[in-house]
Amino acid sequence: MNYPGKDPRGLNSLATASDCSISPVMEAKCHPRQAERLAALRSYNILDTPRESDFDDIVVLASKICKTPISVVNLIDADRQWFKAEIGIGARETPLETSICSHIILEQDFTMIEDTHTDPRTSDNELCTPADGLRFYAGALLKAENGLPIGTLCVLDTKPNKLDAYQQQALTVLAQRVMRELDLRRSLQAQKILQDEMDHRVKNSFSSIAAAIRLYKKEAQKSGDTDAVFDALHRHMDAVTAVHKAIYLSDDPAGVDLAAYMDGLTQRLAQSIAEPISITAKAPSRAVSTKIASTIGLIANEFTANTLKHGVVSVDDPRIEFDLSVADGELTLSCRNNIPTDNKVIKDSGIVKKPGIGERLMRASVAQHGGQLTQTQSPTGYRLDVSFMVGSA
């Protein structure tokens, strides 16, 4: 059957999306948390999508169980009610001002109006007042995960009616089935977005590794020290791996929490060395880009490698410490150890000259962020300081 009364697409003028003040006698008030409710509805990305059998089957079943000619999966938008599935109406949406469901979302989980002519919410509704109009309504709320109603699964009849306990329970269960389907689809959409982001990060990481391999290849051809080159490449790949682990553990695939990242990085470094050296880090709980995290990881790896290569572990409490801070958009990383350096690599100026491939790679990574890197070695320890703007990545 067609929707009773006048053509549902021609009912009066619509209210605007933010206007809840138009008030024909039968029109429902706005939901007290209307903005949140609409945000919840739109988070499902379901409005104005094509008909689908998953939902069509539910309204057919609801109509058969409740023995009513009309059944609808009805979503209440700002100025309209939109039907994801319907049987017995022949339209996809109607104005909100004649919506019975707009009243129902303000009430309990299940509502039944046995005769619309005797109920104040519907007695003057122009879809109910004609002799062949809507005389019966029963609806179960469709509720988002935050508990706010986004619509109903409802059944209607052109004569007064009443559902028994079994029919009421069945309609409620079918409404829950609608929401499970909507929640599943939203989760799959979020997973797809996350996967796309992860794919993008992986591609960037492979590009970074490819660029590093080209640099290491040139160094190997020039120096002939292939062992050192492969060790440096291994450290670079370790840094990339650490970043990806942090991404998978993060709630934000586009960023990495510094505190959690440095905690995992120092644990991995401590486990990878044979020397009894304590490795600790201090870092704020602040998100940074994966590119910045990769640079920090590379520097921490190279600093640790240089400590082991040039240091003489002769102190009672050998330590490597990383200290990160962020202020006014600038990130500062200080790397320190208390391990004496082999005198053969100490220069008169106290600064290591003729930088090796590891240092050149660090400087190149820092330069990408417009930052600076300084290193100082002395008989009592080795220090490296880096600073760059976190917003430059």
Helices and strands as residue ranges (DSSP letters): G 8-10, H 34-42, H 53-66, E 70-76, E 80-87, E 93-95, G 96-98, H 101-104, E 110-113, G 116-118, E 136-143, E 149-157, H 165-223, H 226-249, E 255-257, H 258-272, E 278-282, E 287-289, H 290-310, E 319-327, E 330-337, G 343-345, H 357-367, E 372-378, E 381-389, G 390-392
